[in-house]
């Protein structure tokens, strides 16, 4: 408004300051957990300690139920966002041992802390140790995971426990409070006996294996994937399951791929990850090459990565998350991995790589590493990540111009901001000029509003970038001269 009394009026116009773009390497994962937090807002966990915390996280039992999280953090993951499946959608593995409860006999039921087939790989041995001089007997509980045979060493051992329910080290109480794998409950008593002791007193007795645990159905995983849509920072997605049926696993991964494709349309670009299922035959644990080829052929996309063999998915995700977004995972060592369950032959690797499978193998001077970092359509993973980063840059900048006037000055400012972002990417080495004597620029940006667009309030941005590509092959010629 104009001044009436003589004086000075100053109008301050602030320039738009681009908001910083979030870090890459944020994993969204769906799976079974010990603590159900479906009623709470999704949150990102920046460490394994936060993830396993009982107050804010999902409990220690979730580490075994979702081993991909632990593997990923060991290999370099930045953050994880978990959408857990409801407790009633998965069955917990259980086993019972005989106990004496006062003058009667009863059972103590051991159950896995989280639902899912993973609990079927737990075994337990509980026995009573008599002591002299009239003192109370001691109880020892051994937990085996993953249980393979009777000669396995226990993953957890709880010694010098008591059978008295009023004791601080009452063995049922200790298991419930300290075990990362099991919970215990006395059955079928409605009132707790004073003293409960395992009937077994042989420290070498056969372990009791937990059974009847089962994973949720594919539809349950699919429902929880929808919850990840609201968390914009996620750029990697997977599900944690123990399916041995390739068709079931492929159905879930197809929904992961669909989720990623859907998110890419609203500038929340993501790459999905999956792994080859374990061999259904107990006698044969070698990876099934034909199954891997079949799974990859049904999921062809630059937005999905299929890892083989089974068991290294989390490590591959963590390694990729720890790289700069334009770096290739090819020939990169997997952190936190000390042994390989299966060593592929050259013919195996040729078959897998030709089919678009991201194979893990032991390589000379690299240890256990990714042989070739490709998606199921054989595109380099880093190329897709560079393109995704560029999309997020444009979206991050353009969003601040919504509501401003559609003038030449504003369109020029928008173009300059995008140019600045792409120039930074070029200096980082993420995008490059073409090869040859007269190289083309690393990027091009056009911002315009045609007459019809102007009337509708539309500004169109057209960009082109050239992502850097990794060296996958080197062909050398050596000439042997005679003179």
N, C-alpha and C positions, 0 to 999 in steps of 0.2 A: 504494500500500500504506500501511497505517497505521503511524505512527511508534511506536517502542518507547522510544527515548531522547527526552526532552523537546527540542523544536526546532520548526523551521518548514519545511513543505514547500510549495513554490510550483509551480503548474502553469501554464505559459504556453500560451495559445490564440491562434494567429495568425489574423488576418482574411485572407480571400482577396483577393489583389491582382490585378485583371484584367491579363492580358498584353497588351501593345500589339499592335494589329492592323497587319499589314504594309502597305507602301505599295501604291497602285494603279499600274497602268501597267507591268506585267511581261509581256513578250511571249514566248510559246513558239512556236518556228518549226521546221519540218522542211525540209531541203533538202540539196543537194550542197555539200561543203566540200573544201578542199585537203587538210586533215589529218583522218584518220579517228580519232575519239575514242569510238567506240561501246563500247569496253571499259571506259570510265571513267565515274565518277558524273557525272550532269548537274550543271552549275554555272551560276550567273547571272553575266553580264558586265555591268558598269556603265558601260562606255565602248567606243568603237570601237577604241581602242588595245588594250584587253584582248581584244577579240574577234579582232583580226588578229594578236595576238602568237603567235610560233611555238612558244614554250615551253608556254604555258598555253592559248592560244586555237586558232583554226582556220586561221591563215595568211592572208597578204595576198590570195592568190588567191580566198579565200572572199568578198571584198567584191564582186567582179564576178559571181561565181556566185550570190550572194544579195544583190542590190542593195537589197532591202527593209530589211535591217539598217542599212545606211549612211543610207538615206533616213529611217528611223525615228529614229535618234539625232540627225540634223540637225534634226528637227522637234520633239524633246522627249521621246523615249523614256527611261524610267528604267533598265530592265534587260532583257536578252534571255537566254533559255535556248534552246540549240540542240540538237536531236536530228538528227544528221547521218545521211545515207543511206550505206550501204557503198559503197566504191569500185567494186565489181564490178557494181553495179546501174545505173550510168550509164556511157555511152561518152564518152571525151574526144575532142574535135575535134583533128585533126592535119593537118599539111602538111609537105612536104619541099622543100628547096632543094638545088641542085647545088653541090658543093664539090670543090676539088682537095685531095687528101690525099697529100702527097708527089708521087710520079710518077703516082699513080692518081686516078681520080675516084670520088666517093662521094656520100652524101646526109647532110644534117643534118635530123633530124626535129624540128619544133617541135610541141608539144602543149599544150593548155590545162591550167592548173594543177589544175582541178577538172572532174569530169565534168558533162555536161549540154549542152543545145542552145545555151546562151549562148556556148560556145566557137566556134560557127559564125559569130559576128559579129566574130571576130578576124582580122586580116590582118597579114602581116609582109613587110618588105622588107629584105634583107641584101645589102650590096655591098662590094667591095674597092676601096680608094683607093690607087693607087700613089704612092710618095714617091720623091724623088730621092736621089742620093748613095749608092745601094746599101743604104739603110735598109729595114727590113722594111715590108711593106705594112700599111696600117691597115684595120680592118673597122668598118663602121657598121651597126647593126641598128635598124630602126624598127618599132614595134608600133602598130597602128591598132585602136582599139576605142571605140565600136561602129563597125565599118566599113560605110560606105554607098556610097561611090564613090571613084574614083581621086584626087579632089581633096581628100579628107579630110586633116586635119592629124594627125600621129602623137600618140598618147596617151603613148608612151614613146619616147625616143631615146637610144641608147647609142653614143657616139662614141669615136674613138681607141682602139679595141679591137685586140687582137693575135690573130694566127692561130696563134701558138706555144703549145703545150699546157703549157709550163713557165713561161709568163708570168702575172703576177698578174691581167692584164686579158685573159686568153684569152676570146674572145667566148662560147664555149659555157658556160664557168664563170660569167661575168658574168650571162648570161641566167638561169641556174639560181639564182643568189644574189640578184639584184636585181629582176628583172621581177615585176610583180604579176599578169601574165597568162599567161606562157609558161614552159615548160621546154624544154631543147634536149638532143639526144643525137645522137652521130655513128653512122651506120650505113653499111655492115654490118661494120665492122672489129672484130675481137676484141682487137687491140692498138692502142693510140692512136698515130697518126702524129705525127711531130714538128711538122708544120705543116699547118694546115687553113685554106683560104681560100674564100670564096664565089666561084663562077665568074662571077657577075654583077659588072660594074664600072660599071654605069649607075645613078647616083643617082635617075634619073627612071623607072626600070623599073617595070612594073606590080606591084602588091602581090600576094602569094600568099595566098589566103584559106584559112583552116582549114575543114575539112569533116568530115562524118560524126559529129559530136557529137550525142548524143541523151539526153533526160531519162529518168529511171526510169519504170517503169510505175506506175499508180495504186496497185496493191497494195503497192508498196515504200514509198510515202508513208504508207499506212494503217498498216503495221507499226510505223513509227517514231512515229506519233502516240501509240501506247500507252505509249511511254517517258515522255511528258510527263505522264501521269496521276499519277506519284509526286511531282511538284513542285507542292506545294500553293499556292505564292505566285502562280503564273501566273493572269492574268485576261484575257489576250488570246491568241488562237491563229491561226496561218496556216501556209500552206505556200508555198515558193518554187519555182515551176516556170515553164517557157516554152512550155506547150502552146498550140497554135493551134486545137486541136480542142475545141470547146465541150463535147461530151459527156464527154471525158476529164477536163477541168477540173471539170465539174459533179460527176462521180463522186468526185473527190478532195474537193471542198468539201462534198459530202453527208456524207462521213466526218468532216470537221472539225466539222460541225454535230452529228452523232451524238456525237462526243467531248464537245462542250460540253454537250449535253443530259444525257449520262451523268454528267459531273462535277457538274452542278447538283444531282443527287440526293444527293450526299455533301458538300454545302456547299463545293464548290470551284468556284464559279460562274465561267464564262468566256464570252466572246463571240468567235465565229469571224469571220474576215475573208477576203475573196477579191476578185478583180478580173476584169473583163471580159477575155476572151482577145483577143490581137491578131488582126487580120484576116488570114486565110490567104492572101489574094491579095497578091502583091508589088506589083501595080500600084495597089491601093486600100488605103490605110492608115487610112481613116476608121473610127471605131468603128461596129460593126454594132449599131444600136439594137434590132433584132429579136432578135439573139442575146442581148443584155443582158436583154431582157424575158423571153426563154425561160429563161435561167439563173436569174433571180430567181424566176420562177414555180415552179421545181422546188425552191427552197430557202426556202420561207416560214417565217420564225421570227423572234422577237425576239432570238435568239441568233446571228444571222448578218448580216453587212454586206457587200454586194456593191458594189465601187467601180468607177466608170467615169469616164474612159477608162482603158485599160491604161497602167501605168507610174507610178501615183501611190499604190499601195497602202501602201508603207512610210511615205510622208509623212502619209497619213491616220491610220495607226496611231500614229505618233509624236506627231502633233498631239493626238489624243484622249488618249493617255497623259500628255501634259504638262498637260492641263486638270485641274482639280479634278473628282472623280468625278461631281459633280452638274451640271457645266456642259455646255451643249450645243455640239456641233461645228458647228452651223449658222452659216454666214457667218463662220467662223473661217479666217484665212489659214494656208496651208501653209508652214511654214518650210523653207528650203533649196531651194525650187522657184522657178526664174527664168523658165521658159517653159512654155507649154502646147502639147502636140502637136496638139490639136484643140479648136476653139471651138464648143461646142454652140449650136444655134439655140434659140429659145424653144420651138418645137414639139418639138425633141429633148428638152429638159429636162422638158416636161410629160409626155411619154411615159415617160421614165426614172423620174421621181419618182412618177408614178401607179403604176408597176410595182414600187416598193419598192427602187429603185437609188439608192445614195448617189453623186450626181454631183459631179464637180469641174469648175469653170469659172472664167473670169475675171469678177470682179464689180466694179462701180463702188466705188471707195474701199476695196476689200478685197483687190485683187490676185487671185491664184489661190487660191481658197478652196472649201470644201465648200458646195454650194448648200443642201442640206437633209440634216442628219445623222439618217438613218433606217436601220432594219434592213429586211430583206426583207419583213416583215409591216407596214411603214410605221409602226412604233412609234419614238418618239424614243429614240436610243441612250442618252442620259443617264438616262432613266427606268429602263431595264434596269440600268444601272450602279448607280443608287441602291438598287434592290431587291437587287442582288447584294451590295452593301456591308452592307445590313441583315442579310442571311442570314449573312454572315461574322461580323458582330458577335455575333449570337445564338449561332452555333456556337462562337466563341472564348470566350464567357462560360460557356455551358452545359457545355463540356468540363471546366472546373475543378470542377464540382459532381458529376461522376461519382464514385461511391464514398462520398459523404457520406450521412448519414442522411436519410431521406425524412420530415422533420418540417415542421410549419407554419413554423417559424423559417427553415429552409433554403429552403423554397419562397418565402417572403417575401423572403429575401436575393437569391435568383435573380431574382425579379421586379424588385427594386430595381436590380440591376445592369443589367438590360436597359433599364429606364426611364432610367437615367443615360446609357446609350449612345445611345438614341434622342433624349434631350433634347439631347445634344451635336450630333447630326445636325440637329435642328431649329434650334439656334442657328447652325450653319454655313449654314443655308439649304437643306439637302438635302431636307428634308421640311417641309411647310407645312400650315397649317389650311385648311379649305375656305373658299370665297368666300361672301359673303352677309352678312346682318345678324347671324345667329346661327351663326358658323362652328363646324364640328366640329373636334375636336382633330387634331393632325398625326399622332398615333399612338395605339394602344391595345395594352395587354399584359395577358394573363391567364395565370396559372400555377396548375395544379391537378393533383390526383391522385385520381381516382375510386376507389371501393372495389376494383373489379377490377384497376385499374391499380396500386393500392397493394400488393396481394398479389404482383404481378408485378414490382415495382420500377420502375414507369413514372411519369414526371412529364410532363405535357403542357403545352406552351407554345403559346398562340395569340396572334398579333400581327397588327396591321394598320397600314400606313403609307400616307401620301399623298405620293409623290415630287413635287418641284417640276417643272414643265414649262416649256419654253422658249416664247417668243413666236415663232411662225412666221408669223403673218398679222396685219395691222392693217387694219381697215376704218374709214375716216373718212367723215363726212358734212359737206359744206360747204354752208351755206345762203347764197345770194346775195340780199341784201335790196335792195329798191328804195327804201325810206324808212327 
